[in-house]
Amino acid sequence: MNETGYTEARRTMVESQLRARGIRDPGVLRAMEEIPRHLFVPPDLAKQAYDDRPLDIGAGQTISQPYMVALMSELLAVEPHHRVLEVGTGSGYQAAILAALAREVVTIERFENLARQAAGRLRDAGCGNVRVVVGDGSAGARDYGPFDRIIVTAASPLVPPSLKEQLAAGGRLVCPVGTRHAQKLVVVDHGDGVFEESEGVGCVFVPLLGKEGWSEDD
């Protein structure tokens, strides 16, 4: 597929998978239409990059379905002055979408090879406001916080306490919470020292491994 074909595939994705399902945030829709998702998947899967499903990126990880990326980004309600933490860099695609919406993005990845590949893709995509960090994302990135927004792109048995601690007053966190096999999106709002949680749609993510997530033996 040539670049014209990929451009048309993005437009179709936005109209049929996002707008048709209720995604309305103009910044999110614009970012999803502009960011070349096919550059964030293995080359042999490039033609499937705009399909309505997650794709395998290696190390047991996936790039999320486009609709889920858009939905979580919309729920996060990112503003241009925000500093955002992403837990679970994966392919780097979600970080690229956030980079189009925020002032600065810190994204943390457990697997060094995925972090290195993602950093290269983000650089090639011109996302100069993203810092890729290798580490246990379940514990956040305390050296770089606090954050106005935090997004977790892996499933946790509960919202990690360290992430709440790194969420600035007035901030918001979005995280899939549940079992290893089925979760719901949980939105956490931090208001004047009080955390309010609301539960959203069902979803299925790979597990968040780490001291405040799942252990590899679970």
Backbone as numpy.savetxt, mean C-alpha at the origin, in Angstrom:
# Nx Ny Nz CAx CAy CAz Cx Cy Cz
2.82 -5.66 -25.73 1.98 -4.47 -25.73 2.86 -3.22 -25.73
2.53 -2.23 -26.57 3.31 -1.00 -26.61 2.77 0.00 -25.58
3.44 1.17 -25.47 3.05 2.15 -24.46 1.63 2.66 -24.67
1.21 2.79 -25.91 -0.17 3.22 -26.18 -1.15 2.20 -25.63
-0.82 0.93 -25.81 -1.67 -0.14 -25.29 -1.76 -0.12 -23.78
-0.62 0.13 -23.11 -0.61 0.20 -21.65 -1.41 1.40 -21.16
-1.29 2.52 -21.87 -2.04 3.71 -21.49 -3.54 3.45 -21.56
-3.95 2.79 -22.62 -5.38 2.46 -22.77 -5.82 1.46 -21.72
-4.93 0.52 -21.39 -5.26 -0.47 -20.35 -5.47 0.21 -19.00
-4.67 1.25 -18.71 -4.85 1.98 -17.45 -6.17 2.72 -17.43
-6.52 3.34 -18.52 -7.80 4.05 -18.60 -8.97 3.09 -18.39
-8.89 1.94 -19.04 -9.94 0.94 -18.88 -10.01 0.45 -17.45
-8.85 0.22 -16.83 -8.80 -0.21 -15.44 -9.49 0.80 -14.54
-9.19 2.07 -14.72 -9.77 3.12 -13.88 -11.28 3.17 -14.05
-11.75 3.09 -15.28 -13.19 3.21 -15.53 -13.96 1.97 -15.08
-13.47 0.78 -15.44 -14.24 -0.43 -15.21 -14.03 -1.04 -13.82
-12.82 -0.87 -13.26 -12.53 -1.50 -11.97 -12.65 -0.53 -10.80
-12.45 0.77 -11.05 -12.41 1.73 -9.95 -13.65 2.61 -9.90
-13.86 3.42 -10.92 -15.05 4.29 -10.92 -16.33 3.46 -10.82
-16.38 2.37 -11.55 -17.60 1.55 -11.56 -17.90 0.94 -10.19
-16.88 0.84 -9.33 -17.06 0.26 -8.00 -17.11 1.33 -6.92
-17.15 2.59 -7.32 -17.38 3.63 -6.34 -16.18 4.44 -5.89
-15.00 4.20 -6.45 -13.84 5.03 -6.11 -14.06 6.42 -6.70
-13.96 7.44 -5.84 -14.29 8.80 -6.28 -13.17 9.81 -6.05
-12.20 9.50 -5.21 -11.14 10.46 -4.91 -10.38 10.82 -6.19
-10.41 12.11 -6.61 -9.79 12.48 -7.88 -8.28 12.26 -7.91
-7.62 12.47 -6.77 -6.18 12.26 -6.72 -5.82 10.81 -6.90
-6.57 9.93 -6.26 -6.33 8.50 -6.38 -6.58 8.03 -7.81
-7.68 8.46 -8.39 -8.00 8.07 -9.77 -6.93 8.57 -10.75
-6.48 9.79 -10.54 -5.45 10.35 -11.42 -4.14 9.57 -11.28
-3.75 9.27 -10.05 -2.52 8.51 -9.84 -2.60 7.12 -10.45
-3.74 6.46 -10.28 -3.91 5.12 -10.84 -3.88 5.14 -12.37
-4.33 6.23 -12.95 -4.31 6.33 -14.42 -2.93 6.69 -14.94
-2.12 7.35 -14.12 -0.82 7.83 -14.59 0.33 6.88 -14.26
0.30 6.22 -13.12 1.43 5.37 -12.71 1.45 4.08 -13.53
2.57 3.77 -14.18 2.66 2.57 -15.03 2.78 1.29 -14.22
1.64 0.72 -13.88 1.62 -0.49 -13.04 2.42 -1.63 -13.65
2.49 -1.70 -14.97 3.20 -2.81 -15.61 4.71 -2.80 -15.32
5.23 -1.65 -14.88 6.64 -1.58 -14.52 6.91 -2.13 -13.12
5.85 -2.41 -12.36 5.98 -2.87 -10.99 5.67 -4.35 -10.82
5.61 -5.08 -11.92 5.40 -6.52 -11.86 6.54 -7.20 -12.62
6.77 -8.50 -12.39 7.78 -9.21 -13.16 7.50 -9.06 -14.67
8.55 -8.92 -15.48 8.36 -8.68 -16.92 7.43 -9.66 -17.61
7.46 -10.93 -17.19 6.61 -11.91 -17.85 5.14 -11.76 -17.49
4.83 -10.88 -16.51 3.44 -10.64 -16.13 2.96 -9.24 -16.55
3.78 -8.53 -17.30 3.45 -7.14 -17.65 2.10 -7.02 -18.35
1.78 -7.97 -19.22 0.51 -7.90 -19.95 -0.69 -8.13 -19.05
-0.45 -8.70 -17.86 -1.54 -8.95 -16.91 -1.62 -7.89 -15.81
-0.77 -6.87 -15.92 -0.65 -5.89 -14.84 -1.95 -5.16 -14.52
-2.82 -5.00 -15.51 -4.04 -4.24 -15.30 -5.28 -5.13 -15.14
-5.02 -6.43 -14.97 -6.13 -7.35 -14.70 -6.71 -7.09 -13.31
-7.94 -7.53 -13.13 -8.67 -7.30 -11.89 -8.33 -8.39 -10.86
-7.06 -8.47 -10.48 -6.62 -9.49 -9.53 -5.21 -9.19 -9.06
-4.83 -9.77 -7.90 -3.44 -9.65 -7.45 -2.53 -10.52 -8.30
-1.23 -10.21 -8.28 -0.26 -10.98 -9.04 0.93 -11.33 -8.15
1.51 -12.48 -8.39 2.67 -12.95 -7.62 3.91 -12.16 -8.01
4.67 -11.69 -7.00 5.91 -10.95 -7.29 7.13 -11.65 -6.71
6.95 -12.86 -6.19 8.06 -13.61 -5.62 8.11 -13.49 -4.10
8.90 -14.36 -3.46 9.08 -14.40 -2.01 7.75 -14.58 -1.28
6.77 -15.20 -1.96 5.47 -15.41 -1.34 4.63 -14.17 -1.21
5.00 -13.11 -1.93 4.30 -11.83 -1.84 3.54 -11.54 -3.13
2.61 -10.58 -3.05 1.81 -10.22 -4.22 1.73 -8.71 -4.38
1.42 -8.28 -5.59 0.99 -6.91 -5.84 -0.53 -6.96 -5.78
-1.12 -6.09 -4.98 -2.56 -6.17 -4.72 -3.38 -5.85 -5.97
-4.59 -6.38 -5.99 -5.58 -6.06 -7.01 -5.71 -4.54 -7.12
-5.81 -3.98 -8.32 -5.90 -2.52 -8.47 -7.00 -1.89 -7.63
-8.17 -2.52 -7.57 -9.26 -1.95 -6.77 -8.88 -1.83 -5.31
-8.19 -2.83 -4.76 -7.81 -2.78 -3.34 -6.78 -1.68 -3.10
-5.85 -1.49 -4.03 -4.90 -0.39 -3.92 -5.64 0.94 -3.89
-6.60 1.11 -4.80 -7.36 2.36 -4.86 -8.22 2.56 -3.62
-8.89 1.50 -3.18 -9.76 1.60 -2.01 -8.97 1.99 -0.76
-7.86 1.32 -0.51 -7.06 1.63 0.67 -6.48 3.04 0.58
-6.08 3.44 -0.62 -5.56 4.80 -0.80 -6.64 5.84 -0.54
-7.86 5.56 -0.99 -8.97 6.49 -0.76 -9.32 6.55 0.73
-9.38 5.40 1.39 -9.66 5.37 2.82 -8.61 6.14 3.62
-7.38 6.12 3.15 -6.29 6.79 3.86 -6.44 8.30 3.85
-7.13 8.83 2.81 -7.41 10.28 2.73 -6.12 11.10 2.83
-5.18 10.83 1.95 -3.89 11.50 1.97 -4.01 12.92 1.43
-3.34 13.85 2.10 -3.28 15.24 1.65 -1.84 15.59 1.26
-1.65 16.62 0.42 -0.33 16.90 -0.15 0.77 17.17 0.88
0.44 17.61 2.08 1.46 17.92 3.08 1.79 16.73 3.98
1.16 15.60 3.77 1.31 14.46 4.67 2.61 13.69 4.48
3.08 13.14 5.61 4.14 12.13 5.61 3.46 10.78 5.84
3.76 9.83 4.97 3.06 8.54 4.99 4.06 7.41 5.22
3.65 6.46 6.05 4.39 5.22 6.23 3.61 4.09 5.57
4.28 3.34 4.71 3.70 2.12 4.16 4.44 0.93 4.74
3.70 -0.01 5.30 4.28 -1.25 5.83 4.04 -2.35 4.82
5.11 -2.83 4.21 5.01 -3.86 3.19 5.19 -3.28 1.80
6.43 -3.00 1.43 6.71 -2.35 0.14 6.30 -3.22 -1.04
6.62 -4.51 -0.95 6.29 -5.41 -2.05 6.92 -4.97 -3.35
6.10 -4.78 -4.36 6.59 -4.38 -5.68 6.96 -2.90 -5.74
6.43 -2.10 -4.81 6.64 -0.65 -4.84 5.48 0.12 -5.45
4.49 -0.60 -5.97 3.39 0.09 -6.67 2.54 0.94 -5.74
2.15 0.40 -4.59 1.35 1.20 -3.66 2.12 2.44 -3.21
3.42 2.30 -2.99 4.24 3.45 -2.62 4.25 4.51 -3.72
4.26 4.06 -4.97 4.24 5.01 -6.09 2.93 5.79 -6.12
1.82 5.10 -5.86 0.52 5.79 -5.81 0.53 6.81 -4.67
1.02 6.42 -3.50 1.08 7.33 -2.36 2.01 8.51 -2.64
3.10 8.25 -3.36 4.04 9.32 -3.68 3.41 10.42 -4.52
2.41 10.05 -5.32 1.71 11.04 -6.13 0.73 11.88 -5.31
0.46 11.42 -4.08 -0.55 12.08 -3.25 0.06 12.84 -2.07
1.22 12.42 -1.59 1.78 12.92 -0.34 3.08 13.70 -0.56
3.51 14.37 0.51 4.80 15.08 0.47 5.96 14.10 0.54
5.82 13.09 1.39 6.91 12.14 1.61 6.34 10.78 1.98
6.97 9.72 1.48 6.56 8.35 1.78 7.77 7.58 2.28
7.62 6.93 3.42 8.60 5.96 3.91 7.94 4.59 3.78
8.60 3.66 3.11 8.02 2.34 2.93 9.01 1.30 3.42
8.54 0.36 4.23 9.42 -0.61 4.86 9.08 -2.03 4.41
10.12 -2.79 4.08 9.96 -4.13 3.52 10.85 -5.11 4.27
10.29 -6.26 4.62 11.02 -7.29 5.36 12.06 -7.98 4.48
11.73 -8.20 3.20 12.60 -8.96 2.30 13.53 -8.00 1.53
14.83 -8.16 1.76 15.79 -7.22 1.19 15.77 -7.21 -0.33
15.61 -8.38 -0.95 15.61 -8.42 -2.42 14.40 -7.67 -3.00
13.23 -7.81 -2.36 12.06 -7.07 -2.83 12.25 -5.57 -2.63
12.85 -5.19 -1.50 13.09 -3.76 -1.24 14.02 -3.18 -2.28
15.06 -3.89 -2.63 16.01 -3.41 -3.62 15.35 -3.25 -4.99
14.56 -4.26 -5.38 13.88 -4.19 -6.67 12.87 -3.03 -6.70
12.13 -2.88 -5.59 11.13 -1.81 -5.52 11.79 -0.44 -5.59
12.92 -0.28 -4.91 13.63 0.99 -4.94 14.03 1.36 -6.37
14.48 0.38 -7.12 14.85 0.62 -8.50 13.65 1.02 -9.36
12.52 0.34 -9.16 11.31 0.67 -9.92 10.82 2.07 -9.58
10.83 2.39 -8.30 10.37 3.71 -7.87 11.27 4.80 -8.44
12.57 4.55 -8.46 13.50 5.51 -9.03 13.23 5.68 -10.53
13.03 4.58 -11.23 12.76 4.65 -12.66 11.44 5.36 -12.96
10.48 5.26 -12.03 9.18 5.90 -12.20 9.20 7.37 -11.79
10.35 7.85 -11.32 10.47 9.25 -10.95 9.90 9.60 -9.60
9.78 8.61 -8.71 9.21 8.85 -7.38 10.32 9.26 -6.42
10.74 10.49 -6.49 11.87 10.96 -5.71 11.56 11.24 -4.26
10.29 11.17 -3.87 9.90 11.46 -2.49 9.60 10.20 -1.68
10.18 9.06 -2.11 9.98 7.78 -1.42 11.30 7.27 -0.86
11.30 6.89 0.40 12.46 6.26 1.04 12.10 4.80 1.33
12.91 3.87 0.82 12.68 2.44 1.04 13.60 1.97 2.16
13.01 1.32 3.16 13.75 0.86 4.34 13.54 -0.65 4.47
14.60 -1.36 4.86 14.50 -2.80 5.11 14.36 -3.02 6.61
13.35 -3.80 7.02 13.18 -4.05 8.44 11.86 -4.73 8.74
11.57 -4.85 10.03 10.33 -5.45 10.51 9.24 -4.39 10.50
8.43 -4.42 9.48 7.40 -3.40 9.33 6.34 -3.42 10.40
6.15 -4.56 11.05 5.13 -4.62 12.11 5.47 -3.69 13.26
6.75 -3.34 13.40 7.19 -2.41 14.43 7.30 -0.99 13.91
6.95 -0.79 12.64 6.97 0.54 12.06 8.36 1.01 11.69
8.54 2.32 11.66 9.82 2.93 11.30 10.02 4.14 12.22
10.26 3.83 13.48 10.28 4.86 14.52 11.27 5.98 14.23
12.40 5.66 13.61 13.42 6.67 13.34 12.93 7.75 12.37
11.88 7.45 11.63 11.40 8.39 10.60 10.06 9.04 10.96
9.45 8.60 12.07 8.12 9.10 12.44 8.19 10.41 13.18
7.03 10.91 13.63 5.70 10.32 13.45 5.16 10.54 12.04
4.06 9.86 11.75 3.47 9.90 10.41 2.02 10.38 10.47
1.64 11.12 9.43 0.25 11.58 9.33 -0.67 10.46 8.88
-0.12 9.54 8.10 -0.89 8.42 7.59 -0.01 7.17 7.61
-0.63 6.03 7.94 0.06 4.74 7.91 -0.85 3.74 7.19
-0.27 3.01 6.25 -1.01 1.98 5.53 -0.25 0.67 5.64
-0.97 -0.40 5.96 -0.37 -1.73 6.11 -0.90 -2.60 4.98
0.01 -3.12 4.17 -0.43 -3.90 3.00 -0.21 -5.39 3.20
-0.35 -5.83 4.45 -0.31 -7.24 4.79 -1.22 -7.45 5.99
-1.68 -8.68 6.16 -2.70 -8.96 7.18 -2.10 -9.17 8.55
-2.70 -8.54 9.56 -2.24 -8.65 10.94 -3.35 -9.19 11.82
-3.00 -9.92 12.90 -4.03 -10.39 13.83 -4.67 -9.26 14.62
-3.96 -8.12 14.70 -4.48 -6.91 15.35 -3.69 -5.73 14.80
-4.17 -4.54 15.08 -3.42 -3.36 14.64 -2.17 -3.25 15.52
-0.97 -3.32 14.94 0.25 -3.31 15.74 0.34 -2.07 16.64
0.54 -2.25 17.95 0.62 -1.11 18.86 1.69 -0.09 18.48
2.83 -0.56 17.97 3.90 0.36 17.60 3.47 1.31 16.47
2.61 0.82 15.60 2.13 1.68 14.51 1.22 2.77 15.06
0.38 2.42 16.02 -0.46 3.44 16.66 0.40 4.50 17.33
1.49 4.07 17.98 2.37 5.00 18.66 3.04 5.97 17.69
3.24 5.53 16.46 3.93 6.36 15.46 2.96 7.19 14.61
1.67 7.10 14.92 0.66 7.85 14.19 0.46 9.21 14.87
0.67 10.28 14.13 0.56 11.63 14.67 -0.88 11.92 15.07
-1.05 12.87 15.99 -2.39 13.31 16.36 -3.11 13.83 15.12
-4.36 13.41 14.96 -5.10 13.76 13.76 -4.82 12.83 12.59
-3.99 11.80 12.85 -3.60 10.89 11.78 -4.58 9.76 11.58
-4.33 9.00 10.51 -5.18 7.85 10.16 -4.32 6.68 9.73
-4.78 5.49 10.09 -4.10 4.24 9.76 -5.11 3.28 9.13
-4.69 2.58 8.09 -5.53 1.57 7.45 -4.77 0.25 7.44
-5.42 -0.81 7.94 -4.74 -2.10 8.08 -5.73 -3.25 7.92
-5.38 -4.31 7.18 -6.21 -5.52 7.15 -6.01 -6.31 8.45
-7.09 -6.61 9.14 -7.01 -7.30 10.43 -7.92 -8.52 10.42
-7.40 -9.64 10.93 -8.21 -10.85 10.99 -7.34 -12.08 11.15
-7.74 -13.16 10.52 -6.96 -14.39 10.54 -5.96 -14.36 9.40
-5.17 -15.42 9.30 -4.21 -15.49 8.18 -4.93 -15.70 6.85
-6.20 -16.09 6.88 -6.88 -16.46 5.65 -8.02 -15.51 5.26
-8.46 -14.66 6.17 -9.55 -13.72 5.86 -9.48 -12.54 6.82
-9.63 -11.35 6.29 -9.53 -10.14 7.11 -10.59 -9.13 6.71
-10.65 -8.06 7.47 -11.42 -6.87 7.11 -10.52 -5.65 7.23
-10.76 -4.67 6.38 -9.99 -3.44 6.48 -10.44 -2.67 7.72
-9.49 -2.29 8.54 -9.77 -1.52 9.74 -9.15 -0.13 9.57
-9.94 0.89 9.85 -9.48 2.28 9.79 -9.35 2.78 11.22
-8.18 3.31 11.57 -7.91 3.83 12.91 -7.67 5.33 12.79
-8.45 6.13 13.51 -8.26 7.58 13.55 -7.74 7.97 14.92
-6.68 8.78 14.93 -6.04 9.21 16.18 -6.49 10.64 16.49
-7.34 10.77 17.48 -7.82 12.09 17.86 -7.54 12.41 19.31
-6.61 13.33 19.55 -6.32 13.82 20.91 -6.06 12.68 21.89
-5.18 11.75 21.49 -4.80 10.65 22.37 -5.75 9.48 22.39
-6.86 9.60 21.66 -7.86 8.53 21.61 -7.85 7.91 20.21
-7.86 6.58 20.17 -7.88 5.88 18.88 -9.27 5.30 18.65
-9.87 5.70 17.54 -11.18 5.17 17.17 -11.03 4.25 15.97
-11.59 3.04 16.09 -11.47 2.05 15.02 -12.82 1.80 14.37
-12.81 1.67 13.05 -14.01 1.28 12.31 -13.64 0.17 11.35
-14.57 -0.73 11.13 -14.33 -1.92 10.32 -14.98 -1.78 8.96
-14.24 -2.16 7.91 -14.75 -2.03 6.55 -14.89 -3.35 5.84
-14.58 -3.36 4.56 -14.85 -4.50 3.69 -13.94 -5.67 3.99
-14.39 -6.85 3.60 -13.58 -8.05 3.72 -12.48 -8.07 2.67
-11.38 -8.75 2.98 -10.24 -8.80 2.07 -9.37 -9.99 2.43
-8.40 -10.29 1.56 -7.44 -11.36 1.84 -6.06 -10.86 1.41
-5.16 -10.72 2.40 -3.79 -10.29 2.16 -2.82 -11.36 2.63
-1.59 -11.29 2.15 -0.54 -12.14 2.70 -0.29 -11.71 4.13
0.21 -12.60 5.00 0.38 -12.26 6.42 1.51 -11.26 6.67
1.29 -10.40 7.65 2.31 -9.48 8.13 3.19 -10.25 9.11
4.43 -10.54 8.71 5.34 -11.27 9.56 6.16 -10.30 10.40
6.35 -10.63 11.67 7.13 -9.75 12.53 6.71 -9.87 13.97
7.40 -9.15 14.84 7.14 -9.31 16.28 5.77 -8.80 16.70
5.15 -7.92 15.89 3.81 -7.45 16.22 2.79 -7.89 15.18
3.18 -8.86 14.38 2.27 -9.46 13.41 2.22 -10.95 13.64
2.33 -11.73 12.57 2.36 -13.18 12.66 3.80 -13.66 12.74
4.03 -14.75 13.45 5.35 -15.39 13.42 5.37 -16.36 12.24
6.56 -16.68 11.78 6.68 -17.59 10.64 6.20 -18.98 10.99
6.09 -19.29 12.27 5.65 -20.63 12.70 4.15 -20.73 12.85
3.43 -19.58 12.81 1.96 -19.61 13.00 1.28 -20.30 11.84
